Amino acid sequence: MRTPNRLVTAIDRLQRRVLRIREFSDDPQCMLRLSLVKASAHVDLAGGTIVERGDRIGALHIWNEQMPKIPPAGPDLAWAARVVRAVKRSFQQLARHVAHHPDLEDIRAFRASFPLPYTPTTIQLLERLGLEQCDSPGGDSPFARARAWLSHRWILSLRRAFNPASARGLRADEITTRVWWISRQRLFELYGQEE
């Protein structure tokens, strides 16, 4: 691993420790990690789930090391199918984890801030997987714009370190961050039964 990649990996590891981002599965196909945070705003989700500011929620994070690698020739349908299977498997593992941990009973929803180069196909896919978009407050403040600017450059660094083909030809200004949610109820409806 090249030195810049080692530095990115070390910073990523430190960030996970500080933010208490944890693996909830040892499944090699699981590509999500989890942290527990407080909701920063009121959110009404489809199906009637209401998240109040200050409620404890699950924050989902991409598990960079387990993201399917893009082939050298670029993403293709086989790679996309592997990613979809891995995301579904990850949600199944999350549902199982939540169902077996009584200390997570108060978690009514899970949030993911995915910084991606969004296309209509990407949005449709995330919606088919059960996620819904909700705006995040303060998204156009100077602080939010500066944070997004830094975040998108960090994401590009992570891509270069963990999945180099995903960064090829991609500029930081092509990445946008959207906030996605899935309620506990929807998680169990789609990916497993609550016991």
Secondary structure as GFF3:
##gff-version 3
##sequence-region A 1 195
A	DSSP	alpha_helix	3	19	.	.	.	ID=ss1
A	DSSP	beta_strand	32	38	.	.	.	ID=ss2
A	DSSP	beta_strand	43	44	.	.	.	ID=ss3
A	DSSP	three_ten_helix	46	48	.	.	.	ID=ss4
A	DSSP	beta_strand	50	51	.	.	.	ID=ss5
A	DSSP	beta_strand	56	62	.	.	.	ID=ss6
A	DSSP	three_ten_helix	64	66	.	.	.	ID=ss7
A	DSSP	alpha_helix	77	99	.	.	.	ID=ss8
A	DSSP	three_ten_helix	102	104	.	.	.	ID=ss9
A	DSSP	beta_strand	109	116	.	.	.	ID=ss10
A	DSSP	alpha_helix	120	128	.	.	.	ID=ss11
A	DSSP	beta_strand	132	133	.	.	.	ID=ss12
A	DSSP	alpha_helix	142	162	.	.	.	ID=ss13
A	DSSP	three_ten_helix	164	166	.	.	.	ID=ss14
A	DSSP	three_ten_helix	172	174	.	.	.	ID=ss15
A	DSSP	beta_strand	176	183	.	.	.	ID=ss16
A	DSSP	alpha_helix	184	191	.	.	.	ID=ss17
###
